[in-house]
């Protein structure tokens, strides 16, 4: 009897438990744990490729790389790498050269400060505003005011923008031109015009070229002396002009290449948004006698605002990482005039300033995070919730 009970299972108040029941319970437990087992390789890979480098780079930004006999060592220096960017020898490279503020600059700064103060006060007087929300508004106003003051002081006569302001110029001017140019091309190719299928394919060609290939192509095109457009520049009297030796000339060439590279991305997304809008609204506007401009401004534009908001957010985050064009076209020159933050970090790393490179990279991370969160809270949520 005992042997029979052992074979059939353990005893219970209600009788023996069958072995098949224990097998079913084990199978159910395995099924419940299967999702964790399948996710484990992905989690480990994420930790290995993303989280660990992020944490280790924090350590690198707090140390200084030194070559010693037989190898190298990391010497802990605390926030010295960050102080070097803000107040030390890298200050003009990172922040730029600040010009003496003219009366117009003081006036603009006063207006901007008043707007930011009104923004903070408006949040405080709202009854439903919480303490974290008010603190967030105050921090946003402080950082935004500092960035605007830095931009005004470095972009005026007598000033020189550093890699921080140069990167913001690339992003904001580039995204503005790319969006409106992409929207114009998308609107034209969404109409029933001859050859629109051909131009849809042509406008997508820059997306099929690698960024380094685009940079080298523009390096050849921008060569006024031996480039393919040399006869045109000679006819216009521009063959002897050296854009590479002028800071703003070099920045403009970099921005033109960036616009050519990323406008197709704007174009294809906006084209999909235009062609997916309901035809009933467009037909109703036509029946009411609305012109093409009125139809676009009153019907089409509100319909694509949520897509526009997401598109600008994605492009803004990507735009802060620009490195290929300034590196290949100008190598960051003349001087450091065209260096972006990513190129600044790369050049510091190439000169074995590992800690300084990590500090610049984290400054870029803080800037991108601030810009993205500000855009999401101030613009994206309103536009996405408008529909």
VEXDREN-2710 file (C-alpha; in Angstrom, 1 decimal):
% VEXDREN-2710
k/r/px/py/pz
1/UNK/0.0/0.0/0.0
2/UNK/2.8/2.4/0.9
3/UNK/4.6/1.5/-2.4
4/UNK/1.4/2.2/-4.3
5/UNK/1.0/5.6/-2.6
6/UNK/4.6/6.6/-3.5
7/UNK/4.0/5.7/-7.1
8/UNK/0.7/7.5/-7.3
9/UNK/1.8/10.6/-5.4
10/UNK/1.9/12.1/-2.0
11/UNK/-1.1/11.6/0.4
12/UNK/-3.6/14.3/1.2
13/UNK/-6.7/14.6/3.5
14/UNK/-8.9/13.8/0.5
15/UNK/-6.8/11.0/-0.9
16/UNK/-3.7/10.6/-3.0
17/UNK/-2.7/13.3/-5.6
18/UNK/-2.0/11.9/-9.1
19/UNK/1.4/12.4/-10.7
20/UNK/-0.4/13.8/-13.8
21/UNK/-1.6/16.7/-11.6
22/UNK/1.9/17.5/-10.5
23/UNK/3.1/17.5/-14.1
24/UNK/0.3/19.9/-15.1
25/UNK/1.3/22.3/-12.2
26/UNK/4.9/22.2/-13.3
27/UNK/3.9/22.9/-16.9
28/UNK/1.7/25.9/-15.8
29/UNK/4.6/27.3/-13.8
30/UNK/6.9/27.0/-16.8
31/UNK/4.3/28.8/-18.9
32/UNK/4.1/31.6/-16.4
33/UNK/7.9/32.0/-16.3
34/UNK/8.4/31.6/-20.1
35/UNK/7.8/35.3/-20.9
36/UNK/10.6/36.3/-18.4
37/UNK/12.9/33.6/-19.9
38/UNK/12.3/34.9/-23.5
39/UNK/12.8/38.5/-22.4
40/UNK/16.0/37.8/-20.5
41/UNK/18.4/37.7/-23.5
42/UNK/17.0/41.1/-24.7
43/UNK/17.3/42.6/-21.3
44/UNK/20.9/41.4/-20.9
45/UNK/21.8/42.7/-24.4
46/UNK/20.2/46.1/-23.5
47/UNK/22.3/46.3/-20.3
48/UNK/25.4/45.3/-22.1
49/UNK/25.1/47.7/-25.1
50/UNK/23.2/50.7/-23.6
51/UNK/23.0/50.9/-19.8
52/UNK/26.6/49.8/-19.0
53/UNK/28.2/52.2/-21.5
54/UNK/26.0/55.0/-20.2
55/UNK/27.0/54.4/-16.6
56/UNK/30.7/53.9/-17.5
57/UNK/30.7/57.1/-19.5
58/UNK/29.6/59.0/-16.4
59/UNK/32.7/57.7/-14.7
60/UNK/34.9/58.7/-17.7
61/UNK/33.5/62.3/-17.5
62/UNK/34.9/62.5/-13.9
63/UNK/38.4/61.2/-14.6
64/UNK/41.4/62.2/-16.6
65/UNK/43.2/59.8/-18.9
66/UNK/46.9/59.7/-18.4
67/UNK/49.6/57.7/-20.2
68/UNK/52.1/56.1/-17.7
69/UNK/55.0/53.7/-18.2
70/UNK/53.6/50.3/-19.2
71/UNK/50.1/51.5/-19.9
72/UNK/47.6/54.1/-18.8
73/UNK/45.5/55.1/-15.8
74/UNK/42.4/57.1/-15.0
75/UNK/42.9/59.8/-12.4
76/UNK/39.7/61.0/-10.6
77/UNK/39.2/64.8/-11.0
78/UNK/35.6/65.2/-10.1
79/UNK/33.8/68.0/-12.1
80/UNK/37.0/69.4/-13.5
81/UNK/36.1/68.3/-17.0
82/UNK/32.8/70.2/-16.8
83/UNK/34.4/73.2/-15.2
84/UNK/36.9/73.3/-18.1
85/UNK/34.0/73.6/-20.5
86/UNK/32.2/76.3/-18.6
87/UNK/35.0/78.5/-17.0
88/UNK/38.3/76.9/-18.1
89/UNK/40.4/76.6/-21.1
90/UNK/37.6/75.1/-23.3
91/UNK/35.2/77.9/-22.5
92/UNK/35.5/79.7/-25.8
93/UNK/35.5/76.4/-27.7
94/UNK/32.3/75.2/-26.0
95/UNK/30.4/78.4/-25.1
96/UNK/32.0/80.8/-27.5
97/UNK/33.3/84.4/-27.2
98/UNK/30.7/86.7/-25.6
99/UNK/30.3/90.1/-27.1
100/UNK/29.6/93.2/-25.0
101/UNK/25.8/93.5/-24.9
102/UNK/24.5/96.5/-27.0
103/UNK/21.3/98.3/-26.0
104/UNK/19.3/96.3/-28.5
105/UNK/20.6/93.0/-26.9
106/UNK/19.6/94.3/-23.4
107/UNK/16.2/95.2/-24.8
108/UNK/15.7/91.7/-26.3
109/UNK/16.9/90.1/-23.2
110/UNK/14.5/92.1/-21.1
111/UNK/11.6/91.1/-23.3
112/UNK/12.5/87.4/-23.2
113/UNK/13.0/87.6/-19.4
114/UNK/9.6/89.2/-19.0
115/UNK/8.0/86.4/-21.2
116/UNK/9.7/83.7/-19.1
117/UNK/8.7/85.3/-15.8
118/UNK/5.1/85.6/-17.0
119/UNK/5.3/81.9/-18.0
120/UNK/6.4/81.0/-14.4
121/UNK/3.8/83.3/-12.7
122/UNK/1.0/81.9/-14.9
123/UNK/1.8/78.4/-13.8
124/UNK/1.9/79.5/-10.1
125/UNK/-1.5/81.2/-10.1
126/UNK/-3.2/78.1/-11.5
127/UNK/-4.9/76.4/-8.6
128/UNK/-4.2/72.9/-9.9
129/UNK/-0.4/73.5/-10.4
130/UNK/1.6/71.2/-8.1
131/UNK/4.9/72.1/-6.5
132/UNK/6.9/69.9/-8.9
133/UNK/5.2/71.5/-11.9
134/UNK/6.1/75.0/-10.6
135/UNK/9.6/73.9/-9.9
136/UNK/9.8/72.5/-13.4
137/UNK/8.6/75.8/-14.9
138/UNK/11.2/77.7/-12.9
139/UNK/14.0/75.4/-14.0
140/UNK/12.8/75.6/-17.6
141/UNK/12.8/79.5/-17.5
142/UNK/16.3/79.6/-16.0
143/UNK/17.8/77.2/-18.5
144/UNK/16.0/78.8/-21.5
145/UNK/16.9/82.3/-20.4
146/UNK/20.6/81.3/-20.1
147/UNK/20.6/79.7/-23.5
148/UNK/18.9/82.7/-25.1
149/UNK/21.3/85.1/-23.4
150/UNK/24.2/83.0/-24.6
151/UNK/22.9/83.0/-28.2
152/UNK/22.4/86.7/-28.2
153/UNK/25.9/87.4/-26.8
154/UNK/27.7/85.1/-29.2
155/UNK/25.8/85.8/-32.5
156/UNK/26.1/89.6/-32.4
157/UNK/29.0/91.6/-33.7
158/UNK/32.1/91.0/-31.7
159/UNK/31.0/87.6/-30.5
160/UNK/31.8/84.1/-31.7
161/UNK/29.5/81.1/-31.2
162/UNK/31.0/77.9/-29.7
163/UNK/30.1/74.4/-30.5
164/UNK/27.0/74.6/-28.2
165/UNK/25.4/77.5/-30.1
166/UNK/26.6/76.3/-33.5
167/UNK/24.8/73.0/-32.9
168/UNK/21.6/74.8/-32.0
169/UNK/21.9/77.0/-35.2
170/UNK/22.3/73.8/-37.3
171/UNK/19.2/72.2/-35.6
172/UNK/16.7/75.1/-35.5
173/UNK/17.5/76.7/-38.9
174/UNK/17.9/73.3/-40.6
175/UNK/14.6/71.9/-39.2
176/UNK/12.7/75.0/-40.2
177/UNK/14.0/74.9/-43.8
178/UNK/13.7/71.2/-44.1
179/UNK/10.1/71.1/-42.9
180/UNK/8.7/73.9/-45.1
181/UNK/10.6/72.6/-48.2
182/UNK/9.5/69.1/-47.5
183/UNK/5.9/70.2/-47.0
184/UNK/6.0/72.2/-50.2
185/UNK/7.3/69.3/-52.2
186/UNK/4.8/66.9/-50.5
187/UNK/1.9/69.2/-51.3
188/UNK/2.9/69.6/-55.0
189/UNK/3.4/65.8/-55.5
190/UNK/0.1/65.1/-53.8
191/UNK/-1.7/67.0/-56.6
192/UNK/-2.7/65.4/-59.9
193/UNK/0.2/66.9/-61.8
194/UNK/2.1/65.4/-64.7
195/UNK/5.2/63.5/-63.7
196/UNK/4.4/63.5/-60.0
197/UNK/5.4/59.8/-59.7
198/UNK/8.8/60.5/-61.2
199/UNK/9.5/63.3/-58.9
200/UNK/8.4/61.3/-55.8
201/UNK/11.2/58.9/-56.6
202/UNK/13.7/61.7/-57.4
203/UNK/13.0/63.5/-54.1
204/UNK/13.8/60.3/-52.2
205/UNK/17.2/59.7/-53.7
206/UNK/19.2/61.6/-50.9
207/UNK/17.8/59.1/-48.4
208/UNK/19.6/56.3/-50.3
209/UNK/23.1/57.8/-49.9
210/UNK/25.1/57.4/-46.8
211/UNK/25.8/60.6/-44.8
212/UNK/29.5/60.4/-45.5
213/UNK/28.8/60.0/-49.2
214/UNK/26.7/63.1/-49.1
215/UNK/29.4/65.0/-47.2
216/UNK/32.0/64.1/-49.8
217/UNK/29.6/65.0/-52.7
218/UNK/29.0/68.4/-51.2
219/UNK/32.7/68.8/-50.7
220/UNK/33.2/68.4/-54.4
221/UNK/30.2/70.5/-55.4
222/UNK/31.3/73.4/-53.0
223/UNK/34.8/73.5/-54.5
224/UNK/34.5/76.8/-56.5
225/UNK/37.9/76.3/-58.3
226/UNK/37.8/72.7/-59.6
227/UNK/34.3/71.6/-58.9
228/UNK/31.7/70.7/-61.6
229/UNK/30.1/74.1/-61.3
230/UNK/33.3/76.1/-61.8
231/UNK/32.2/77.6/-65.1
232/UNK/29.1/79.0/-63.4
233/UNK/31.1/80.4/-60.5
234/UNK/33.5/82.0/-62.9
235/UNK/30.6/83.6/-64.8
236/UNK/29.3/85.0/-61.6
237/UNK/32.7/86.2/-60.4
238/UNK/32.7/83.8/-57.4
239/UNK/35.5/81.4/-58.5
240/UNK/38.0/83.1/-56.2
241/UNK/35.7/83.3/-53.2
242/UNK/36.9/81.1/-50.3
243/UNK/33.8/80.1/-48.4
244/UNK/35.8/77.7/-46.3
245/UNK/37.8/80.5/-44.7
246/UNK/34.7/82.4/-43.6
247/UNK/32.9/81.1/-40.5
248/UNK/29.4/81.8/-41.7
249/UNK/30.2/80.8/-45.2
250/UNK/31.3/77.4/-44.0
251/UNK/28.3/77.0/-41.7
252/UNK/25.9/77.8/-44.5
253/UNK/27.5/75.2/-46.7
254/UNK/27.1/72.6/-43.9
255/UNK/23.5/73.6/-43.4
256/UNK/22.8/73.3/-47.2
257/UNK/24.1/69.8/-47.2
258/UNK/22.1/68.9/-44.1
259/UNK/18.9/70.3/-45.7
260/UNK/19.5/68.3/-48.9
261/UNK/20.1/65.1/-46.8
262/UNK/17.1/65.3/-44.5
263/UNK/14.4/67.1/-46.6
264/UNK/13.4/63.7/-48.1
265/UNK/12.6/62.4/-44.7
266/UNK/10.3/65.3/-44.1
267/UNK/8.9/64.9/-47.6
268/UNK/7.9/61.2/-47.4
269/UNK/6.3/61.5/-43.9
270/UNK/4.3/64.6/-44.8
271/UNK/3.3/63.1/-48.2
272/UNK/1.8/60.1/-46.4
273/UNK/0.0/62.5/-44.0
274/UNK/-1.4/64.5/-46.8
275/UNK/-2.7/61.5/-48.7
276/UNK/-4.3/59.9/-45.6
277/UNK/-6.5/62.9/-44.7
278/UNK/-10.3/62.4/-45.3
279/UNK/-11.4/63.4/-48.8
280/UNK/-14.9/64.4/-47.4
281/UNK/-13.4/67.5/-45.7
282/UNK/-11.6/68.6/-48.8
283/UNK/-14.7/68.1/-51.0
284/UNK/-16.8/70.0/-48.5
285/UNK/-14.4/72.9/-48.6
286/UNK/-14.5/73.0/-52.4
287/UNK/-18.3/72.9/-52.3
288/UNK/-18.3/75.9/-50.0
289/UNK/-16.1/77.8/-52.5
290/UNK/-12.8/77.8/-50.5
291/UNK/-9.7/78.5/-52.5
292/UNK/-6.7/76.2/-52.5
293/UNK/-4.9/78.3/-49.9
294/UNK/-8.0/78.5/-47.7
295/UNK/-8.5/74.7/-48.0
296/UNK/-4.9/74.1/-47.0
297/UNK/-4.8/76.6/-44.1
298/UNK/-8.2/75.7/-42.7
299/UNK/-8.5/72.0/-43.4
300/UNK/-5.3/70.3/-44.4
301/UNK/-2.9/72.1/-42.0
302/UNK/-4.9/71.2/-38.9
303/UNK/-5.2/67.6/-40.0
304/UNK/-1.4/67.2/-40.3
305/UNK/-0.4/69.1/-37.1
306/UNK/-0.1/65.9/-35.0
307/UNK/2.1/64.3/-37.6
308/UNK/4.1/67.5/-37.9
309/UNK/4.7/67.7/-34.2
310/UNK/6.0/64.1/-34.0
311/UNK/8.1/64.6/-37.1
312/UNK/9.8/67.7/-35.8
313/UNK/10.5/66.0/-32.5
314/UNK/12.2/63.1/-34.2
315/UNK/14.2/65.3/-36.5
316/UNK/15.2/67.6/-33.6
317/UNK/16.6/64.7/-31.6
318/UNK/18.5/63.4/-34.6
319/UNK/19.7/66.9/-35.7
320/UNK/21.7/67.4/-32.5
321/UNK/23.9/64.5/-33.4
322/UNK/25.2/66.0/-36.7
323/UNK/28.9/65.1/-37.3
324/UNK/29.4/63.7/-40.8
325/UNK/29.0/67.0/-42.8
326/UNK/31.1/69.3/-40.6
327/UNK/33.8/66.7/-40.2
328/UNK/34.2/65.9/-43.9
329/UNK/33.4/69.3/-45.4
330/UNK/35.4/71.6/-43.1
331/UNK/36.9/69.3/-40.4
332/UNK/35.3/71.7/-37.9
333/UNK/37.0/74.8/-39.4
334/UNK/37.8/77.5/-40.0
335/UNK/39.2/77.1/-36.5
336/UNK/36.3/75.6/-34.6
337/UNK/33.6/77.6/-36.4
338/UNK/31.6/74.7/-37.7
339/UNK/32.1/72.2/-34.9
340/UNK/29.0/70.6/-33.6
341/UNK/28.9/69.1/-30.1
342/UNK/29.3/65.6/-31.4
343/UNK/32.3/66.6/-33.5
344/UNK/33.7/68.5/-30.5
345/UNK/33.5/65.3/-28.4
346/UNK/35.0/63.2/-31.3
347/UNK/38.0/65.5/-31.7
348/UNK/38.6/65.5/-27.9
349/UNK/38.4/61.7/-27.9
350/UNK/40.8/61.6/-30.9
351/UNK/43.4/63.7/-28.9
352/UNK/43.0/61.2/-26.0
353/UNK/41.1/63.7/-23.8
354/UNK/38.7/60.9/-22.8
355/UNK/37.3/62.7/-19.8
356/UNK/36.7/65.9/-21.8
357/UNK/35.1/64.0/-24.6
358/UNK/32.7/62.3/-22.1
359/UNK/31.9/65.7/-20.5
360/UNK/31.0/67.2/-23.9
361/UNK/28.8/64.1/-24.7
362/UNK/26.9/64.5/-21.4
363/UNK/26.5/68.2/-22.1
364/UNK/24.9/67.2/-25.4
365/UNK/22.7/64.6/-23.6
366/UNK/21.5/67.3/-21.1
367/UNK/20.8/69.7/-24.0
368/UNK/18.9/67.2/-26.0
369/UNK/16.9/66.1/-23.0
370/UNK/16.0/69.6/-22.1
371/UNK/15.0/70.5/-25.6
372/UNK/12.9/67.3/-26.1
373/UNK/11.1/67.6/-22.8
374/UNK/10.4/71.3/-23.3
375/UNK/9.1/70.6/-26.8
376/UNK/6.9/67.8/-25.6
377/UNK/5.4/69.8/-22.7
378/UNK/4.9/73.1/-24.6
379/UNK/4.1/72.0/-28.1
380/UNK/3.8/68.3/-28.8
381/UNK/1.0/67.5/-26.3
382/UNK/-1.1/70.5/-27.4
383/UNK/-0.8/69.6/-31.1
384/UNK/-1.2/65.9/-30.6
385/UNK/-4.3/66.5/-28.4
386/UNK/-5.8/69.0/-30.9
387/UNK/-7.2/66.2/-33.0
END
